[in-house]
């Protein structure tokens, strides 16, 4: 259809039909689903009729080509104008082939592989009948107590923006109409959902306008610049107003300033939650606030369909707002080619061949291996095949390695770590026991762990959080490992055997009682379908770890939030004044994180040569060239992530100590050296000033190059204007 035809279709719709397009329901409402559209029990609470269901514009949470085809065909018969439905789902880090959690993908610093993971997820979802994924989540996060940190790519606005673009490109491709193997992406959660107070889910967010624009908005904007078709509202407040009813955020910033004309959808129940927030007296007012803010689709509450018709007829809501919203929804359906082909890419036969195929699993394995971060190694890794290994811990035989939001990932498809190691080496050299549960340990478990460990050459402890301990609703005030696992480490440490810890988790942890007690720590996160094989590849040296942290690990939970791009303060702690009490510091722990942003070890060593600047001064039309030489001084090929940071020494407002501006992944053979060059432009030195203007300042800057945000070499230059 062209725009004129869409307008003609809109004109044929009754007011109730238009508003029904603005409602999204879970698939159990619809005839043809497994529940066959029975509106009973809890479903009755929405107060909607079967006639409304027949006109609904989109469905949530159905997977499988045959089911989607059946529901869509039945819906087309029941809808008066034959308007197809959109099918949407939470495809966060894979459909059936599960990739590492997004926080882990961020640690790969590999944009191409991230894009490939989204291409595969889209292909599996599209052939299974889906049209939209509620991804990527690009919320910047500085507090690992928040469970949904696992769904973010970390603490840095620049790195998050790069990954936002990669995921959108992967999901959507170049042309959604012609490429039925892609799905529309929905960036979330707009805005600043990751800044909830105390890391508590759904909690209040209170940021200055400048801080919001400087750190939290860039990754959403990057996703939209890449062409992302949908935006999802966040649950939190922004400047005292819940996002779903926040006209200034949605109409003024998103629509007018940024020019976004795609579909804006609420998160689950977020419209009716305006009442609990205290800005709406009842459902009618909630509907009024949300539609005035520009929310096109209300997910899983019925404020719109119950109250918008009368609000329009009474003149309180202009029908043009309804028409704008519905036209955006129809336009998305048109972009997906649904009017010509309502079944789009749904194909049960192709689904059997494509979903969870070997090719997709191989990419999952590669991405998992690049997402693992080696945090500590005193030389015990890599392991040797002839070593007798005691594999102990709650994750030694567990299949709970997919992590939250692994929608159709099935544990029966997963190889646990013990099986992966036994496939790698002679199984007679692997001794396996649980040692403890996630949060409990029996005397018998402990004794068996000591027995097999005493006959081994090295102990590998598979420890961490269960999947429900992170993800949505998974906020934790104590992010240390559960006490039972810390006791397991302490007991085994008495044997004086080399110990390696492999961590499975959805957030940076407080690693007291872990990193200081063992010889090596491999952060594996929740690594996905092929995670165990990828971990084994690293443990035995077939893969040299190259992951680098996209989020800092705290010394202790009391440091949080701790992040690399912090301010200096007027009384910074100085190494030259260690006894100065009156500095910005903790008395009992360092200010610095245990492991900083960008950190990660390798099985080889990299030496950085002198940093050379093309000039000591730069201008807007004369960028600065920065060059250094990286040498692999070890005996094994490895990949280094060369990172470039900048600091504005004196700004109109306070500037961070460092800001990531560029990076380069460099593969070096043993003994090889390569020259790495970066270009710094005036545009990269801009920031939001006191009046929110986005400009740069003339003056002195520091530039840093190194292997992480802490271990860098520094030079100075000046920007002339």
C-alpha positions in Angstrom: 0.0 0.0 0.0 1.0 3.6 -0.5 0.3 6.4 2.0 -2.9 7.4 0.2 -4.2 3.8 0.5 -3.4 3.7 4.1 -5.3 7.0 4.7 -8.3 5.5 2.8 -8.2 2.5 5.0 -8.0 4.7 8.1 -11.1 6.6 6.9 -13.1 3.4 6.6 -12.5 2.5 10.3 -14.9 3.3 13.0 -13.6 5.0 16.1 -13.8 1.8 18.1 -11.9 -0.1 15.4 -9.1 2.5 15.4 -8.7 2.4 19.1 -8.7 -1.4 19.1 -5.6 -1.2 16.8 -4.0 0.6 19.8 -4.4 -2.4 22.1 -2.0 -5.3 22.5 -3.0 -8.5 24.2 -1.3 -11.7 25.0 -2.0 -14.4 22.4 -4.3 -16.4 24.7 -7.1 -14.0 23.9 -7.2 -15.0 20.3 -9.1 -17.8 18.6 -6.7 -20.3 17.1 -4.2 -20.0 20.0 -3.8 -22.9 22.4 -6.2 -21.2 24.8 -8.5 -20.5 21.9 -9.5 -17.0 22.9 -11.3 -17.9 26.1 -11.8 -14.6 28.0 -12.2 -16.1 31.4 -10.7 -15.9 34.9 -8.1 -13.1 35.2 -8.7 -12.2 31.5 -12.1 -10.8 32.4 -10.5 -8.1 34.6 -9.6 -6.2 31.4 -13.3 -5.7 30.7 -13.1 -6.2 26.9 -15.5 -7.9 24.6 -14.9 -10.6 22.0 -15.8 -7.9 19.4 -12.9 -5.8 20.6 -10.5 -8.8 20.5 -11.5 -9.4 16.9 -10.3 -5.9 16.0 -7.1 -5.8 18.1 -4.0 -4.6 16.3 -1.2 -6.7 17.8 -0.5 -9.8 19.9 2.2 -10.6 22.3 4.1 -13.8 23.1 3.3 -16.3 20.4 6.0 -18.4 18.9 5.8 -21.1 16.2 4.9 -20.7 12.5 1.9 -23.0 12.6 0.3 -21.3 15.6 0.9 -17.8 14.2 -0.6 -18.8 10.8 -3.7 -20.2 12.5 -4.2 -17.2 14.7 -3.6 -14.7 11.9 -5.9 -16.4 9.4 -8.7 -16.6 12.0 -8.2 -13.0 12.9 -8.4 -11.9 9.3 -11.8 -13.6 9.0 -13.1 -11.9 12.1 -11.7 -8.4 11.5 -14.3 -6.4 9.4 -11.6 -4.8 7.3 -9.2 -7.7 7.2 -6.4 -5.8 8.8 -3.6 -8.2 9.8 -2.2 -8.3 13.3 1.4 -7.7 14.4 3.0 -10.5 16.4 5.6 -9.3 18.9 7.8 -11.0 21.5 10.8 -10.5 23.8 13.6 -11.9 21.6 16.4 -10.4 23.7 19.5 -12.6 23.1 18.2 -15.2 20.8 14.9 -16.9 19.8 15.7 -20.6 20.1 19.5 -20.4 19.6 20.4 -18.4 22.7 23.4 -16.1 22.7 25.2 -14.8 25.7 23.2 -12.2 27.7 23.5 -8.7 26.3 25.9 -7.6 29.1 28.2 -10.4 28.0 27.8 -9.4 24.4 28.9 -5.9 25.4 32.1 -7.5 26.9 33.0 -8.9 23.5 33.5 -5.4 22.2 32.6 -7.1 18.9 30.0 -5.1 16.9 30.0 -7.5 13.9 29.3 -10.5 16.0 26.6 -8.7 17.9 25.0 -7.8 14.6 25.3 -11.4 13.5 23.6 -12.6 16.7 20.7 -10.2 15.9 20.5 -11.4 12.3 20.2 -15.0 13.5 17.6 -14.2 16.2 15.6 -12.3 13.6 15.8 -15.1 11.0 14.6 -17.7 13.6 11.8 -15.4 14.8 10.6 -14.4 11.4 10.4 -17.9 10.0 8.4 -18.7 13.2 5.9 -16.0 12.4 7.0 -13.0 14.5 7.2 -9.4 13.2 8.7 -7.4 16.1 11.2 -7.9 18.9 11.3 -5.9 22.1 15.0 -5.3 21.7 17.5 -3.9 22.0 17.5 -2.7 25.6 20.1 0.2 25.6 19.6 1.5 29.1 22.9 2.7 30.5 23.5 1.1 33.9 25.8 2.0 36.8 24.3 -0.1 39.5 24.7 -3.9 39.4 22.2 -4.4 42.1 19.6 -3.9 39.4 18.6 -7.3 37.9 18.1 -6.0 34.4 21.7 -5.0 34.1 22.0 -8.4 32.3 20.0 -7.0 29.5 22.1 -3.9 29.0 25.6 -3.6 27.4 27.1 -1.7 30.2 28.0 1.7 31.8 29.4 3.6 28.8 27.2 5.8 26.5 29.6 5.5 23.5 29.9 1.7 23.7 26.2 1.3 24.3 25.4 3.4 21.3 27.6 1.3 19.0 25.9 -1.9 20.2 22.5 -0.3 19.8 23.2 0.4 16.2 24.6 -3.2 15.7 21.5 -4.8 17.1 19.1 -2.7 15.1 21.0 -3.4 11.9 21.0 -7.1 12.6 17.3 -7.2 13.5 16.0 -5.0 10.7 18.4 -5.2 7.8 18.0 -2.7 4.9 14.4 -3.3 3.9 11.8 -4.9 6.1 9.3 -5.2 3.2 11.5 -7.3 0.9 13.5 -9.2 3.5 11.1 -11.5 5.3 14.0 -12.9 7.4 14.2 -9.7 9.4 12.0 -8.2 12.2 11.3 -4.7 13.4 13.3 -3.7 16.4 11.9 -1.8 19.5 14.4 0.1 21.4 13.8 0.3 25.2 13.2 1.5 27.8 12.7 5.2 27.1 14.1 6.7 29.1 16.8 6.2 31.8 15.2 3.0 33.1 18.6 1.8 34.2 19.1 4.7 36.7 16.5 3.6 39.2 17.4 4.6 42.8 19.2 1.9 44.8 19.1 -0.5 41.8 15.6 -1.4 42.7 13.3 -2.6 39.9 10.7 0.0 38.7 12.1 2.6 41.1 12.2 6.3 40.8 14.7 8.0 38.5 15.7 11.6 39.2 18.3 13.0 36.9 19.2 16.5 35.8 18.3 17.3 32.1 22.1 17.7 31.4 22.9 14.3 32.9 20.0 12.7 31.0 21.2 14.0 27.7 24.9 13.5 28.3 24.8 9.8 29.4 21.4 8.2 29.2 19.9 9.4 25.9 22.7 8.9 23.4 22.2 5.1 23.0 18.4 5.5 22.3 19.2 8.2 19.7 21.8 5.9 18.1 19.2 3.2 17.7 16.7 5.6 16.1 19.4 7.0 13.8 19.9 3.5 12.7 16.2 3.3 11.7 14.7 1.5 14.7 11.0 1.2 14.0 9.6 1.2 17.6 10.2 2.7 21.0 9.0 1.3 24.3 8.2 3.5 27.3 9.9 2.9 30.6 8.2 2.2 33.9 10.1 4.9 35.8 9.6 8.6 36.3 11.6 11.2 34.3 11.7 14.7 35.9 8.9 13.7 38.2 6.6 12.3 35.6 6.1 8.6 34.7 7.5 8.1 31.2 4.3 6.6 29.8 2.4 9.8 30.5 5.3 12.2 30.1 4.4 14.6 27.3 7.7 16.5 27.4 9.7 13.3 27.0 7.6 11.6 24.4 6.0 14.4 22.4 8.5 17.2 22.7 11.8 15.3 22.8 11.1 12.0 21.0 8.6 13.2 18.4 9.4 16.9 17.8 13.1 17.3 18.6 14.3 13.9 17.4 11.7 13.6 14.7 10.7 10.0 15.5 7.6 9.0 13.6 7.5 5.3 14.4 5.4 3.3 16.8 5.6 4.1 20.6 4.4 1.2 22.7 4.0 1.1 26.5 5.7 -1.6 28.6 3.4 -4.2 30.1 0.7 -2.5 32.1 2.5 0.8 32.2 -0.6 2.9 31.2 -2.7 1.7 34.1 0.3 2.1 36.4 0.0 5.9 36.1 -2.6 5.5 38.8 -0.2 3.8 41.2 2.4 6.5 40.4 -0.1 9.1 41.6 -0.5 11.2 38.4 -3.8 9.6 37.3 -6.9 9.4 39.4 -8.4 6.5 37.4 -8.1 4.5 34.2 -9.8 7.3 32.2 -7.3 9.8 33.3 -4.5 7.3 32.6 -5.8 6.8 29.1 -5.9 10.6 28.6 -2.4 11.2 29.8 -0.9 8.3 27.8 -2.5 9.3 24.5 -1.6 13.0 25.0 2.0 11.9 25.6 1.9 10.0 22.2 1.7 6.4 23.3 0.4 4.5 20.2 -0.1 1.0 21.7 -1.2 0.1 25.2 0.2 -3.2 26.2 -2.0 -5.5 28.3 -4.3 -3.0 29.9 -7.5 -1.7 28.5 -7.7 2.0 29.5 -7.7 3.0 25.8 -10.5 0.8 24.5 -12.7 1.5 27.6 -12.3 5.2 27.8 -10.9 6.8 24.6 -14.1 6.6 22.6 -16.0 8.7 25.1 -13.0 11.0 25.6 -13.0 11.7 21.9 -16.8 12.1 21.6 -16.8 14.5 24.5 -14.1 16.6 22.8 -11.5 16.0 25.6 -9.2 14.2 23.2 -8.9 15.3 19.6 -9.6 12.4 17.2 -6.5 13.5 15.2 -4.4 12.0 18.0 -6.0 8.7 17.5 -5.6 8.9 13.7 -1.9 9.7 14.1 -1.3 6.7 16.3 -3.3 4.3 14.1 -1.6 5.5 11.0 1.8 4.8 12.5 0.6 1.3 13.4 -0.7 0.7 9.9 2.4 2.1 8.4 4.5 -0.4 10.4 2.3 -3.2 9.1 2.8 -1.9 5.6 6.5 -1.7 6.0 6.5 -5.4 7.0 4.5 -6.2 3.9 1.6 -7.6 5.9 -1.2 -6.2 3.8 0.1 -8.1 0.7 1.3 -11.1 2.7 -0.3 -11.4 6.2 1.7 -14.6 6.9 5.0 -12.9 5.9 7.9 -15.3 6.6 6.0 -17.8 8.7 6.9 -21.2 7.3 6.6 -24.4 9.4 8.8 -26.5 7.0 11.6 -23.9 6.8 11.3 -23.4 10.6 12.4 -27.0 11.2 15.5 -26.4 9.2 16.5 -23.0 10.3 15.7 -22.7 14.0 18.6 -23.9 16.3 20.6 -25.2 13.3 24.3 -26.0 13.5 25.3 -22.8 11.7 23.5 -20.7 14.3 24.9 -22.6 17.2 28.4 -22.2 15.9 28.0 -18.4 16.0 26.6 -18.7 19.5 29.7 -20.6 20.6 32.0 -18.0 19.0 30.2 -15.1 20.6 30.2 -16.8 24.0 34.0 -17.4 23.8 34.5 -13.7 22.9 32.2 -12.6 25.7 34.0 -14.4 28.6 36.4 -12.2 30.5 39.5 -13.5 32.3 39.6 -11.5 35.5 42.5 -13.2 37.2 45.2 -15.8 36.3 48.4 -16.6 38.2 49.4 -19.1 35.5 47.1 -21.9 36.3 45.3 -21.4 33.0 45.1 -22.7 30.4 44.7 -26.2 31.7 46.5 -29.2 30.3 44.6 -32.3 29.0 46.7 -34.6 31.2 45.8 -32.8 34.4 43.3 -34.5 36.7 40.5 -32.0 37.2 38.0 -31.8 40.1 35.0 -30.0 38.6 32.9 -28.8 41.6 30.1 -26.4 42.2 26.3 -25.9 41.5 27.0 -25.2 37.8 29.3 -28.2 37.3 26.4 -30.2 35.9 23.7 -27.5 35.6 21.9 -26.6 32.4 20.8 -23.2 33.9 23.3 -21.3 31.7 21.0 -19.5 29.3 20.0 -16.7 31.6 16.9 -14.6 31.9 14.9 -13.7 28.7 16.0 -16.8 26.9 12.4 -17.2 25.7 12.4 -20.5 23.8 15.8 -21.7 24.9 15.3 -25.2 26.3 17.6 -26.8 28.9 17.2 -30.2 27.2 19.2 -28.8 24.3 22.0 -27.7 26.6 25.3 -29.4 27.2 26.5 -28.8 30.8 30.1 -28.0 31.7 31.0 -31.4 32.9 30.0 -33.0 29.6 31.8 -30.4 27.6 35.1 -31.0 29.5 34.7 -34.7 29.2 34.4 -34.3 25.4 37.5 -32.2 25.4 39.8 -34.5 27.3 39.9 -38.1 28.6 36.9 -38.4 30.8 38.9 -40.4 33.3 40.7 -37.2 34.2 37.5 -35.4 35.2 36.0 -35.9 38.6 32.6 -34.2 39.1 30.5 -33.3 42.1 28.1 -30.5 43.1 29.8 -29.5 46.3 26.9 -27.2 47.1 23.7 -25.9 45.8 23.3 -22.2 44.8 22.6 -21.2 48.4 22.8 -24.3 50.5 25.4 -27.0 51.3 25.2 -30.3 53.2 27.9 -32.0 55.1 27.8 -34.9 52.6 28.3 -32.5 49.6 31.2 -30.8 51.3 32.9 -34.1 52.1 32.5 -35.5 48.6 34.0 -32.2 47.2 37.0 -32.5 49.5 37.5 -36.2 48.6 37.6 -35.7 44.8 39.6 -32.5 45.1 42.3 -34.2 47.2 42.9 -36.6 44.3 43.1 -33.9 41.6 45.8 -31.7 40.2 43.6 -28.7 39.8 40.1 -27.6 41.1 37.7 -25.9 38.8 34.8 -24.4 40.6 31.6 -23.6 38.6 29.8 -21.0 40.7 27.3 -18.1 40.4 23.7 -17.0 40.4 20.7 -18.9 39.3 18.8 -17.3 36.4 16.0 -15.9 38.6 18.6 -14.0 40.7 18.9 -11.5 37.9 16.7 -10.2 35.1 13.4 -8.3 35.5 12.4 -8.2 39.2 15.9 -9.6 40.1 17.3 -6.7 42.2 19.6 -7.7 45.0 21.0 -5.7 47.8 23.8 -8.2 48.4 25.6 -9.1 45.3 28.2 -11.3 46.8 28.1 -15.0 46.0 25.7 -16.9 48.3 27.4 -17.9 51.6 27.3 -21.7 50.7 29.5 -21.1 47.7 31.9 -18.9 49.6 32.2 -21.7 52.2 32.8 -24.2 49.5 35.8 -22.0 48.3 37.1 -21.6 51.8 37.0 -25.4 52.6 38.7 -26.4 49.3 41.3 -23.6 49.7 42.7 -25.6 52.7 43.9 -28.3 50.3 46.4 -25.9 48.7 45.5 -27.0 45.2 45.4 -24.6 42.3 41.8 -23.3 42.0 40.0 -21.8 39.1 36.5 -20.2 39.4 34.2 -20.0 36.4 31.4 -17.6 37.2 27.8 -17.8 35.8 25.9 -14.7 36.6 23.8 -11.8 35.2 25.6 -8.9 36.8 29.0 -7.7 38.1 29.4 -9.3 41.5 31.1 -8.3 44.8 33.8 -10.9 44.6 35.1 -10.7 48.1 35.9 -14.3 49.2 36.4 -15.3 45.6 39.1 -13.4 43.7 41.4 -13.2 46.8 41.1 -17.0 47.5 41.7 -18.5 44.1 44.3 -18.6 41.3 42.1 -17.8 38.4 38.7 -16.3 37.7 36.9 -16.6 34.4 33.7 -14.5 34.1 31.5 -16.5 31.8 28.2 -14.7 32.5 25.1 -16.6 31.3 26.8 -17.7 28.0 23.9 -19.2 26.1 23.2 -22.4 24.2 26.8 -23.3 23.4 28.3 -21.7 26.5 29.8 -24.8 28.1 31.7 -25.7 25.0 33.0 -22.1 24.7 34.1 -22.1 28.3 35.9 -25.3 27.8 37.7 -23.9 24.7 39.0 -21.2 26.9 39.9 -23.3 29.9 42.1 -25.6 27.7 43.6 -22.8 25.6 42.0 -23.6 22.3 40.6 -20.0 22.5 42.6 -17.2 24.0 40.2 -15.0 26.0 39.7 -11.5 24.6 36.6 -10.3 26.5 36.9 -6.9 28.2 34.5 -5.6 30.8 31.8 -3.2 29.7 30.9 -2.6 33.3 33.1 -2.1 36.4 33.2 -4.7 39.2 33.0 -3.1 42.7 35.4 -3.7 45.5 32.4 -4.0 47.7 28.7 -3.3 47.4 29.1 -0.2 49.5 31.0 1.5 46.6 28.0 1.3 44.2 27.5 3.1 42.0 31.1 2.9 40.8 32.0 3.6 37.2 35.0 4.8 35.3 33.7 8.1 33.8 33.2 9.8 37.2 34.0 13.4 38.2 37.1 14.4 40.1 35.4 16.4 43.0 36.9 19.4 44.6 38.9 17.3 47.1 40.1 14.3 45.1 42.0 11.5 46.8 45.7 11.9 46.0 48.4 9.2 46.1 50.8 11.8 47.4 48.6 12.4 50.4 47.5 8.9 51.7 46.8 10.1 55.2 44.6 13.0 54.3 41.3 12.3 55.9 39.6 15.3 54.2 39.5 13.9 50.7 36.7 12.3 48.8 37.2 8.7 49.8 36.1 5.6 51.7 38.0 4.9 54.9 37.7 1.1 54.6 38.1 0.4 50.8 39.7 2.1 47.8 37.7 4.5 45.6 38.6 2.5 42.5 36.7 -0.6 41.4 38.1 -4.1 41.8 38.1 -4.5 38.0 37.7 -1.4 35.9 35.7 -0.8 32.7 37.6 -2.2 29.7 39.5 -4.7 31.8 40.3 -8.3 30.8 43.3 -10.6 30.7 44.8 -12.8 28.0 47.0 -15.8 27.8 49.6 -13.6 26.3 51.1 -10.2 27.1 50.8 -7.0 25.1 53.2 -4.1 25.3 52.3 -0.6 24.3 54.8 1.6 22.6 55.1 5.4 22.8 52.0 7.3 22.0 52.6 9.7 19.1 50.4 12.8 18.4 50.4 14.3 15.0 50.4 17.8 16.6 50.1 19.4 20.0 47.2 21.5 18.8 44.1 20.7 16.8 41.1 22.7 15.3 37.7 21.8 13.9 39.2 21.4 10.5 42.5 19.8 11.5 41.8 16.6 13.5 44.4 15.0 15.7 46.0 11.7 14.7 47.1 9.4 17.5 49.4 6.5 16.9 50.9 3.8 19.0 52.5 0.4 18.4 51.2 -2.8 20.1 53.5 -5.8 20.5 52.5 -9.3 21.5 55.4 -10.2 23.8 54.1 -13.6 24.7 54.1 -17.0 23.1 50.5 -17.3 22.0 48.4 -15.4 19.4 45.9 -13.1 21.0 43.5 -10.2 20.4 43.9 -7.0 22.2 41.3 -4.3 22.6 43.2 -1.0 22.3 41.1 1.7 24.0 41.3 5.5 23.6 39.9 7.9 26.2 39.8 11.7 26.4 39.5 14.2 29.3 38.5 17.8 28.9 40.8 19.3 31.6 38.7 22.5 32.1 35.1 22.8 31.0 32.2 25.1 31.5 30.7 22.3 33.6 32.6 19.5 35.3 33.9 16.9 32.9 34.6 13.2 33.5 38.0 11.9 34.4 38.0 9.8 31.2 35.5 9.2 28.3 35.8 6.3 25.8 36.0 7.8 22.3 37.3 4.9 20.2 38.8 1.5 20.3 40.3 -1.1 18.0 40.5 -4.9 18.2 43.9 -6.1 17.1 44.8 -9.7 16.5 48.5 -10.3 17.0 50.6 -13.5 16.5 53.3 -14.3 19.1 56.0 -11.7 18.7 54.1 -9.6 16.2 53.7 -5.8 16.4 51.2 -3.6 14.7 50.7 0.2 14.5 47.2 1.3 15.7 45.9 4.8 14.8 43.0 6.8 15.9 41.6 10.2 14.8 40.2 12.6 17.3 37.9 15.2 15.9 36.5 18.4 17.4 33.0 16.8 17.3 34.2 14.1 19.6 35.1 16.8 22.2 31.6 18.3 22.4 29.3 18.0 25.4 26.2 19.5 26.9 27.0 22.8 28.5 25.1 24.5 31.3 22.5 25.8 28.9 22.3 22.4 27.2 24.1 23.6 24.1 26.2 20.9 22.6 29.6 22.4 21.8 33.3 22.0 22.6 35.6 24.2 24.7 38.9 25.6 23.6 41.7 24.6 25.9 43.7 21.6 27.2 42.8 18.0 26.8 44.3 14.7 28.0 44.3 11.7 25.7 44.8 8.2 27.0 45.6 4.9 25.2 45.7 1.6 27.0 44.3 -1.8 27.6 41.5 -0.6 29.9 40.2 2.6 31.6 42.8 2.3 34.3 46.0 1.1 32.7 46.8 3.8 30.1 49.5 6.2 28.9 48.7 9.9 28.7 49.5 12.8 26.5 48.2 16.4 26.3 47.0 18.5 23.5 45.1 21.8 23.0 41.9 22.5 21.0 42.0 25.9 19.3 38.8 27.7 18.3 
